[in-house]
Amino acid sequence: MSRLFPASEITSLGTKLFVAAGATETESRIATESLVTSSLMGHDSHGVLRIPEYLGFVANGRILPLGGGAGHKGFTLSLLVEILGSALAGFSSQDKDVFGNGVCFLVMDPSAFCPLNEFRRLMDDTIAYMKLSQPAPGVDEVLVPGDLEFRTLRQRERDGIPVDDSTRAPLRDHAERLQVDWSPLPRIGGVG
């Protein structure tokens, strides 16, 4: 059973748990805010439900606390993602002993190419042009990447993030083990 909880309460609890596990306050806050934001945007598989898993990794010595101390599916884009997440990050995509992915952030400053206001206008024009397309049969509207996520963000900021018992129970267990007050997430369904 899922219940809805305010993002601020989940952020507070997650941050406290990661600090108690050995991460710095800044690392803990950034990691927790990232996971909460993923859930707010509707990417639950990369969101709050990962907190107990990551805390379990820390407890079992599988990772250092948060690294402390240490659309379109075309072939070309898939290959680019593989290169960015493996070779460029220093990992072999064929290594059977590596768990997970490498990470590569590609950051561009649009103002290096054209004035920022012009870039924004061009983006608005491009999105408006895309949305003029006739929707596919059975589809109400043409969406662009981010439309659904921002709708989910607004709804979950208003109503809360769904957290089910299978996530709350391990959160409670980690909170008890790390002696962190988890009372901001109320007791429900016998899990508390």
Rosetta constraint file for C-alpha pairs under 8 A:
AtomPair CA 1 CA 164 HARMONIC 5.26 0.50
AtomPair CA 1 CA 165 HARMONIC 5.89 0.50
AtomPair CA 1 CA 189 HARMONIC 7.95 0.50
AtomPair CA 2 CA 162 HARMONIC 5.52 0.50
AtomPair CA 2 CA 163 HARMONIC 5.15 0.50
AtomPair CA 2 CA 164 HARMONIC 3.79 0.50
AtomPair CA 2 CA 165 HARMONIC 6.45 0.50
AtomPair CA 3 CA 161 HARMONIC 7.77 0.50
AtomPair CA 3 CA 162 HARMONIC 5.23 0.50
AtomPair CA 3 CA 163 HARMONIC 5.51 0.50
AtomPair CA 3 CA 164 HARMONIC 6.19 0.50
AtomPair CA 4 CA 159 HARMONIC 6.84 0.50
AtomPair CA 4 CA 160 HARMONIC 4.72 0.50
AtomPair CA 4 CA 161 HARMONIC 4.94 0.50
AtomPair CA 4 CA 162 HARMONIC 4.37 0.50
AtomPair CA 4 CA 163 HARMONIC 6.25 0.50
AtomPair CA 5 CA 9 HARMONIC 7.00 0.50
AtomPair CA 5 CA 10 HARMONIC 7.08 0.50
AtomPair CA 5 CA 159 HARMONIC 7.81 0.50
AtomPair CA 5 CA 160 HARMONIC 4.63 0.50
AtomPair CA 5 CA 161 HARMONIC 5.18 0.50
AtomPair CA 5 CA 162 HARMONIC 6.50 0.50
AtomPair CA 5 CA 163 HARMONIC 7.13 0.50
AtomPair CA 5 CA 185 HARMONIC 6.99 0.50
AtomPair CA 6 CA 10 HARMONIC 6.66 0.50
AtomPair CA 6 CA 157 HARMONIC 7.26 0.50
AtomPair CA 6 CA 159 HARMONIC 7.41 0.50
AtomPair CA 6 CA 160 HARMONIC 4.51 0.50
AtomPair CA 6 CA 161 HARMONIC 6.23 0.50
AtomPair CA 7 CA 11 HARMONIC 5.99 0.50
AtomPair CA 7 CA 36 HARMONIC 6.54 0.50
AtomPair CA 7 CA 40 HARMONIC 7.72 0.50
AtomPair CA 7 CA 157 HARMONIC 7.02 0.50
AtomPair CA 7 CA 160 HARMONIC 6.35 0.50
AtomPair CA 7 CA 161 HARMONIC 6.38 0.50
AtomPair CA 8 CA 12 HARMONIC 6.09 0.50
AtomPair CA 9 CA 13 HARMONIC 6.21 0.50
AtomPair CA 9 CA 184 HARMONIC 5.86 0.50
AtomPair CA 9 CA 185 HARMONIC 7.05 0.50
AtomPair CA 10 CA 14 HARMONIC 5.96 0.50
AtomPair CA 10 CA 36 HARMONIC 7.29 0.50
AtomPair CA 10 CA 48 HARMONIC 7.96 0.50
AtomPair CA 10 CA 184 HARMONIC 7.84 0.50
AtomPair CA 10 CA 185 HARMONIC 7.52 0.50
AtomPair CA 11 CA 15 HARMONIC 5.98 0.50
AtomPair CA 11 CA 29 HARMONIC 7.46 0.50
AtomPair CA 11 CA 32 HARMONIC 5.79 0.50
AtomPair CA 11 CA 33 HARMONIC 6.09 0.50
AtomPair CA 11 CA 36 HARMONIC 6.60 0.50
AtomPair CA 12 CA 16 HARMONIC 6.26 0.50
AtomPair CA 13 CA 17 HARMONIC 6.17 0.50
AtomPair CA 13 CA 180 HARMONIC 7.93 0.50
AtomPair CA 13 CA 181 HARMONIC 7.72 0.50
AtomPair CA 13 CA 182 HARMONIC 6.21 0.50
AtomPair CA 13 CA 184 HARMONIC 7.42 0.50
AtomPair CA 14 CA 18 HARMONIC 6.24 0.50
AtomPair CA 14 CA 28 HARMONIC 7.52 0.50
AtomPair CA 14 CA 29 HARMONIC 7.88 0.50
AtomPair CA 14 CA 32 HARMONIC 5.64 0.50
AtomPair CA 14 CA 51 HARMONIC 6.95 0.50
AtomPair CA 15 CA 19 HARMONIC 6.18 0.50
AtomPair CA 15 CA 25 HARMONIC 7.20 0.50
AtomPair CA 15 CA 28 HARMONIC 4.86 0.50
AtomPair CA 15 CA 29 HARMONIC 5.10 0.50
AtomPair CA 15 CA 31 HARMONIC 7.92 0.50
AtomPair CA 15 CA 32 HARMONIC 5.81 0.50
AtomPair CA 16 CA 20 HARMONIC 6.10 0.50
AtomPair CA 16 CA 28 HARMONIC 7.52 0.50
AtomPair CA 16 CA 180 HARMONIC 6.66 0.50
AtomPair CA 17 CA 21 HARMONIC 6.17 0.50
AtomPair CA 17 CA 55 HARMONIC 7.84 0.50
AtomPair CA 17 CA 174 HARMONIC 7.35 0.50
AtomPair CA 17 CA 175 HARMONIC 6.36 0.50
AtomPair CA 17 CA 178 HARMONIC 6.90 0.50
AtomPair CA 17 CA 180 HARMONIC 6.39 0.50
AtomPair CA 18 CA 22 HARMONIC 6.45 0.50
AtomPair CA 18 CA 23 HARMONIC 5.63 0.50
AtomPair CA 18 CA 24 HARMONIC 7.93 0.50
AtomPair CA 18 CA 28 HARMONIC 5.27 0.50
AtomPair CA 18 CA 55 HARMONIC 7.06 0.50
AtomPair CA 18 CA 65 HARMONIC 7.44 0.50
AtomPair CA 19 CA 23 HARMONIC 4.80 0.50
AtomPair CA 19 CA 24 HARMONIC 5.77 0.50
AtomPair CA 19 CA 25 HARMONIC 5.84 0.50
AtomPair CA 19 CA 28 HARMONIC 5.94 0.50
AtomPair CA 20 CA 178 HARMONIC 5.78 0.50
AtomPair CA 20 CA 179 HARMONIC 7.77 0.50
AtomPair CA 20 CA 180 HARMONIC 7.30 0.50
AtomPair CA 21 CA 55 HARMONIC 7.16 0.50
AtomPair CA 21 CA 58 HARMONIC 7.01 0.50
AtomPair CA 21 CA 59 HARMONIC 7.42 0.50
AtomPair CA 21 CA 65 HARMONIC 7.07 0.50
AtomPair CA 21 CA 178 HARMONIC 6.77 0.50
AtomPair CA 22 CA 65 HARMONIC 6.11 0.50
AtomPair CA 23 CA 27 HARMONIC 6.10 0.50
AtomPair CA 23 CA 28 HARMONIC 5.92 0.50
AtomPair CA 23 CA 65 HARMONIC 5.08 0.50
AtomPair CA 23 CA 66 HARMONIC 6.65 0.50
AtomPair CA 23 CA 68 HARMONIC 6.73 0.50
AtomPair CA 24 CA 28 HARMONIC 5.97 0.50
AtomPair CA 25 CA 29 HARMONIC 6.03 0.50
AtomPair CA 26 CA 30 HARMONIC 6.08 0.50
AtomPair CA 27 CA 31 HARMONIC 6.00 0.50
AtomPair CA 27 CA 66 HARMONIC 6.77 0.50
AtomPair CA 27 CA 68 HARMONIC 7.92 0.50
AtomPair CA 28 CA 32 HARMONIC 5.97 0.50
AtomPair CA 28 CA 66 HARMONIC 7.63 0.50
AtomPair CA 29 CA 33 HARMONIC 5.90 0.50
AtomPair CA 30 CA 34 HARMONIC 6.10 0.50
AtomPair CA 31 CA 35 HARMONIC 6.33 0.50
AtomPair CA 31 CA 66 HARMONIC 7.39 0.50
AtomPair CA 32 CA 36 HARMONIC 6.05 0.50
AtomPair CA 32 CA 48 HARMONIC 7.96 0.50
AtomPair CA 32 CA 51 HARMONIC 7.77 0.50
AtomPair CA 33 CA 37 HARMONIC 5.88 0.50
AtomPair CA 34 CA 38 HARMONIC 6.23 0.50
AtomPair CA 34 CA 47 HARMONIC 7.64 0.50
AtomPair CA 35 CA 39 HARMONIC 6.49 0.50
AtomPair CA 35 CA 46 HARMONIC 6.57 0.50
AtomPair CA 35 CA 47 HARMONIC 4.18 0.50
AtomPair CA 35 CA 48 HARMONIC 5.36 0.50
AtomPair CA 35 CA 50 HARMONIC 7.48 0.50
AtomPair CA 35 CA 51 HARMONIC 7.69 0.50
AtomPair CA 36 CA 40 HARMONIC 6.09 0.50
AtomPair CA 36 CA 47 HARMONIC 5.70 0.50
AtomPair CA 36 CA 48 HARMONIC 5.59 0.50
AtomPair CA 37 CA 41 HARMONIC 6.12 0.50
AtomPair CA 37 CA 47 HARMONIC 7.20 0.50
AtomPair CA 38 CA 42 HARMONIC 6.38 0.50
AtomPair CA 38 CA 43 HARMONIC 5.01 0.50
AtomPair CA 38 CA 44 HARMONIC 6.35 0.50
AtomPair CA 38 CA 46 HARMONIC 6.05 0.50
AtomPair CA 38 CA 47 HARMONIC 4.81 0.50
AtomPair CA 38 CA 48 HARMONIC 7.71 0.50
AtomPair CA 39 CA 43 HARMONIC 5.19 0.50
AtomPair CA 39 CA 44 HARMONIC 4.62 0.50
AtomPair CA 39 CA 45 HARMONIC 7.91 0.50
AtomPair CA 39 CA 46 HARMONIC 7.20 0.50
AtomPair CA 39 CA 47 HARMONIC 4.65 0.50
AtomPair CA 39 CA 48 HARMONIC 6.15 0.50
AtomPair CA 39 CA 161 HARMONIC 6.71 0.50
AtomPair CA 40 CA 152 HARMONIC 6.57 0.50
AtomPair CA 40 CA 153 HARMONIC 4.75 0.50
AtomPair CA 40 CA 156 HARMONIC 5.66 0.50
AtomPair CA 40 CA 157 HARMONIC 6.87 0.50
AtomPair CA 40 CA 161 HARMONIC 6.42 0.50
AtomPair CA 41 CA 149 HARMONIC 4.54 0.50
AtomPair CA 41 CA 150 HARMONIC 6.19 0.50
AtomPair CA 41 CA 151 HARMONIC 7.83 0.50
AtomPair CA 41 CA 152 HARMONIC 5.40 0.50
AtomPair CA 41 CA 153 HARMONIC 4.61 0.50
AtomPair CA 41 CA 156 HARMONIC 7.96 0.50
AtomPair CA 42 CA 149 HARMONIC 5.92 0.50
AtomPair CA 42 CA 152 HARMONIC 5.78 0.50
AtomPair CA 42 CA 153 HARMONIC 7.07 0.50
AtomPair CA 43 CA 47 HARMONIC 6.29 0.50
AtomPair CA 43 CA 149 HARMONIC 7.97 0.50
AtomPair CA 44 CA 48 HARMONIC 6.81 0.50
AtomPair CA 44 CA 49 HARMONIC 6.99 0.50
AtomPair CA 45 CA 49 HARMONIC 6.90 0.50
AtomPair CA 45 CA 50 HARMONIC 7.49 0.50
AtomPair CA 46 CA 50 HARMONIC 6.51 0.50
AtomPair CA 47 CA 51 HARMONIC 7.71 0.50
AtomPair CA 48 CA 163 HARMONIC 7.59 0.50
AtomPair CA 49 CA 53 HARMONIC 7.56 0.50
AtomPair CA 49 CA 163 HARMONIC 7.47 0.50
AtomPair CA 49 CA 167 HARMONIC 5.56 0.50
AtomPair CA 50 CA 54 HARMONIC 6.05 0.50
AtomPair CA 51 CA 55 HARMONIC 6.11 0.50
AtomPair CA 51 CA 171 HARMONIC 7.48 0.50
AtomPair CA 52 CA 56 HARMONIC 6.02 0.50
AtomPair CA 52 CA 167 HARMONIC 7.03 0.50
AtomPair CA 52 CA 170 HARMONIC 5.66 0.50
AtomPair CA 52 CA 171 HARMONIC 5.55 0.50
AtomPair CA 52 CA 174 HARMONIC 7.10 0.50
AtomPair CA 53 CA 57 HARMONIC 6.31 0.50
AtomPair CA 54 CA 58 HARMONIC 6.35 0.50
AtomPair CA 55 CA 59 HARMONIC 6.16 0.50
AtomPair CA 55 CA 174 HARMONIC 7.19 0.50
AtomPair CA 56 CA 60 HARMONIC 6.10 0.50
AtomPair CA 57 CA 61 HARMONIC 6.14 0.50
AtomPair CA 57 CA 62 HARMONIC 4.95 0.50
AtomPair CA 57 CA 63 HARMONIC 5.72 0.50
AtomPair CA 58 CA 62 HARMONIC 6.03 0.50
AtomPair CA 58 CA 63 HARMONIC 5.39 0.50
AtomPair CA 58 CA 64 HARMONIC 5.98 0.50
AtomPair CA 58 CA 65 HARMONIC 5.85 0.50
AtomPair CA 63 CA 67 HARMONIC 7.08 0.50
AtomPair CA 64 CA 68 HARMONIC 5.90 0.50
AtomPair CA 64 CA 69 HARMONIC 7.04 0.50
AtomPair CA 64 CA 70 HARMONIC 7.35 0.50
AtomPair CA 71 CA 145 HARMONIC 7.14 0.50
AtomPair CA 72 CA 77 HARMONIC 7.67 0.50
AtomPair CA 73 CA 77 HARMONIC 6.65 0.50
AtomPair CA 73 CA 78 HARMONIC 6.42 0.50
AtomPair CA 74 CA 78 HARMONIC 6.22 0.50
AtomPair CA 75 CA 79 HARMONIC 6.01 0.50
AtomPair CA 76 CA 80 HARMONIC 6.12 0.50
AtomPair CA 77 CA 81 HARMONIC 6.15 0.50
AtomPair CA 78 CA 82 HARMONIC 6.18 0.50
AtomPair CA 79 CA 83 HARMONIC 6.17 0.50
AtomPair CA 80 CA 84 HARMONIC 6.11 0.50
AtomPair CA 81 CA 85 HARMONIC 5.94 0.50
AtomPair CA 82 CA 86 HARMONIC 5.81 0.50
AtomPair CA 82 CA 87 HARMONIC 7.70 0.50
AtomPair CA 82 CA 93 HARMONIC 7.45 0.50
AtomPair CA 83 CA 87 HARMONIC 5.15 0.50
AtomPair CA 83 CA 88 HARMONIC 6.03 0.50
AtomPair CA 84 CA 88 HARMONIC 5.13 0.50
AtomPair CA 84 CA 89 HARMONIC 6.50 0.50
AtomPair CA 84 CA 102 HARMONIC 7.82 0.50
AtomPair CA 84 CA 103 HARMONIC 7.30 0.50
AtomPair CA 84 CA 104 HARMONIC 5.71 0.50
AtomPair CA 85 CA 89 HARMONIC 5.84 0.50
AtomPair CA 85 CA 91 HARMONIC 7.75 0.50
AtomPair CA 85 CA 101 HARMONIC 5.98 0.50
AtomPair CA 85 CA 102 HARMONIC 4.56 0.50
AtomPair CA 85 CA 103 HARMONIC 5.21 0.50
AtomPair CA 85 CA 104 HARMONIC 5.90 0.50
AtomPair CA 86 CA 90 HARMONIC 6.02 0.50
AtomPair CA 86 CA 91 HARMONIC 4.50 0.50
AtomPair CA 86 CA 92 HARMONIC 5.72 0.50
AtomPair CA 86 CA 93 HARMONIC 5.71 0.50
AtomPair CA 86 CA 101 HARMONIC 6.80 0.50
AtomPair CA 86 CA 102 HARMONIC 5.32 0.50
AtomPair CA 86 CA 103 HARMONIC 7.68 0.50
AtomPair CA 87 CA 91 HARMONIC 5.21 0.50
AtomPair CA 87 CA 92 HARMONIC 5.96 0.50
AtomPair CA 87 CA 93 HARMONIC 7.36 0.50
AtomPair CA 88 CA 104 HARMONIC 7.29 0.50
AtomPair CA 89 CA 102 HARMONIC 5.26 0.50
AtomPair CA 89 CA 103 HARMONIC 6.01 0.50
AtomPair CA 89 CA 104 HARMONIC 6.17 0.50
AtomPair CA 90 CA 102 HARMONIC 7.34 0.50
AtomPair CA 91 CA 95 HARMONIC 7.68 0.50
AtomPair CA 91 CA 102 HARMONIC 6.46 0.50
AtomPair CA 109 CA 113 HARMONIC 7.71 0.50
AtomPair CA 110 CA 114 HARMONIC 6.46 0.50
AtomPair CA 110 CA 115 HARMONIC 7.55 0.50
AtomPair CA 110 CA 116 HARMONIC 6.32 0.50
AtomPair CA 110 CA 119 HARMONIC 6.76 0.50
AtomPair CA 111 CA 115 HARMONIC 5.01 0.50
AtomPair CA 111 CA 116 HARMONIC 4.93 0.50
AtomPair CA 111 CA 119 HARMONIC 7.61 0.50
AtomPair CA 114 CA 118 HARMONIC 6.64 0.50
AtomPair CA 114 CA 119 HARMONIC 6.38 0.50
AtomPair CA 115 CA 119 HARMONIC 6.30 0.50
AtomPair CA 116 CA 120 HARMONIC 6.23 0.50
AtomPair CA 117 CA 121 HARMONIC 6.18 0.50
AtomPair CA 118 CA 122 HARMONIC 6.09 0.50
AtomPair CA 119 CA 123 HARMONIC 6.13 0.50
AtomPair CA 120 CA 124 HARMONIC 6.13 0.50
AtomPair CA 121 CA 125 HARMONIC 6.12 0.50
AtomPair CA 122 CA 126 HARMONIC 6.10 0.50
AtomPair CA 123 CA 127 HARMONIC 6.17 0.50
AtomPair CA 124 CA 128 HARMONIC 6.08 0.50
AtomPair CA 125 CA 129 HARMONIC 6.06 0.50
AtomPair CA 126 CA 130 HARMONIC 6.22 0.50
AtomPair CA 127 CA 131 HARMONIC 6.20 0.50
AtomPair CA 127 CA 144 HARMONIC 7.19 0.50
AtomPair CA 128 CA 132 HARMONIC 6.44 0.50
AtomPair CA 129 CA 133 HARMONIC 7.33 0.50
AtomPair CA 130 CA 142 HARMONIC 7.48 0.50
AtomPair CA 130 CA 144 HARMONIC 7.75 0.50
AtomPair CA 131 CA 141 HARMONIC 7.72 0.50
AtomPair CA 131 CA 142 HARMONIC 5.33 0.50
AtomPair CA 131 CA 143 HARMONIC 6.86 0.50
AtomPair CA 131 CA 144 HARMONIC 7.81 0.50
AtomPair CA 132 CA 142 HARMONIC 7.85 0.50
AtomPair CA 133 CA 142 HARMONIC 6.88 0.50
AtomPair CA 134 CA 142 HARMONIC 7.40 0.50
AtomPair CA 135 CA 139 HARMONIC 5.79 0.50
AtomPair CA 135 CA 140 HARMONIC 6.51 0.50
AtomPair CA 135 CA 141 HARMONIC 5.45 0.50
AtomPair CA 135 CA 142 HARMONIC 5.40 0.50
AtomPair CA 143 CA 147 HARMONIC 6.05 0.50
AtomPair CA 143 CA 148 HARMONIC 7.73 0.50
AtomPair CA 146 CA 150 HARMONIC 5.97 0.50
AtomPair CA 147 CA 151 HARMONIC 6.31 0.50
AtomPair CA 148 CA 152 HARMONIC 6.12 0.50
AtomPair CA 149 CA 153 HARMONIC 6.01 0.50
AtomPair CA 150 CA 154 HARMONIC 6.22 0.50
AtomPair CA 151 CA 155 HARMONIC 6.27 0.50
AtomPair CA 152 CA 156 HARMONIC 5.97 0.50
AtomPair CA 153 CA 157 HARMONIC 5.92 0.50
AtomPair CA 154 CA 158 HARMONIC 6.25 0.50
AtomPair CA 155 CA 159 HARMONIC 5.99 0.50
AtomPair CA 155 CA 160 HARMONIC 7.75 0.50
AtomPair CA 156 CA 160 HARMONIC 4.63 0.50
AtomPair CA 156 CA 161 HARMONIC 5.50 0.50
AtomPair CA 157 CA 161 HARMONIC 7.60 0.50
AtomPair CA 163 CA 167 HARMONIC 6.43 0.50
AtomPair CA 163 CA 168 HARMONIC 6.70 0.50
AtomPair CA 164 CA 168 HARMONIC 6.20 0.50
AtomPair CA 165 CA 169 HARMONIC 5.80 0.50
AtomPair CA 165 CA 189 HARMONIC 7.75 0.50
AtomPair CA 165 CA 191 HARMONIC 6.87 0.50
AtomPair CA 166 CA 170 HARMONIC 7.10 0.50
AtomPair CA 167 CA 171 HARMONIC 6.31 0.50
AtomPair CA 168 CA 172 HARMONIC 6.08 0.50
AtomPair CA 168 CA 191 HARMONIC 7.37 0.50
AtomPair CA 169 CA 173 HARMONIC 6.28 0.50
AtomPair CA 169 CA 191 HARMONIC 6.05 0.50
AtomPair CA 169 CA 192 HARMONIC 7.36 0.50
AtomPair CA 170 CA 174 HARMONIC 6.08 0.50
AtomPair CA 171 CA 175 HARMONIC 6.04 0.50
AtomPair CA 172 CA 176 HARMONIC 6.14 0.50
AtomPair CA 172 CA 182 HARMONIC 6.72 0.50
AtomPair CA 172 CA 192 HARMONIC 6.90 0.50
AtomPair CA 173 CA 177 HARMONIC 6.15 0.50
AtomPair CA 174 CA 178 HARMONIC 5.93 0.50
AtomPair CA 175 CA 179 HARMONIC 5.63 0.50
AtomPair CA 175 CA 180 HARMONIC 4.71 0.50
AtomPair CA 175 CA 181 HARMONIC 6.53 0.50
AtomPair CA 175 CA 182 HARMONIC 6.18 0.50
AtomPair CA 176 CA 180 HARMONIC 6.26 0.50
AtomPair CA 176 CA 181 HARMONIC 7.73 0.50
AtomPair CA 183 CA 187 HARMONIC 7.84 0.50
AtomPair CA 186 CA 192 HARMONIC 7.38 0.50
AtomPair CA 187 CA 191 HARMONIC 6.20 0.50
AtomPair CA 187 CA 192 HARMONIC 4.43 0.50
AtomPair CA 188 CA 192 HARMONIC 6.36 0.50
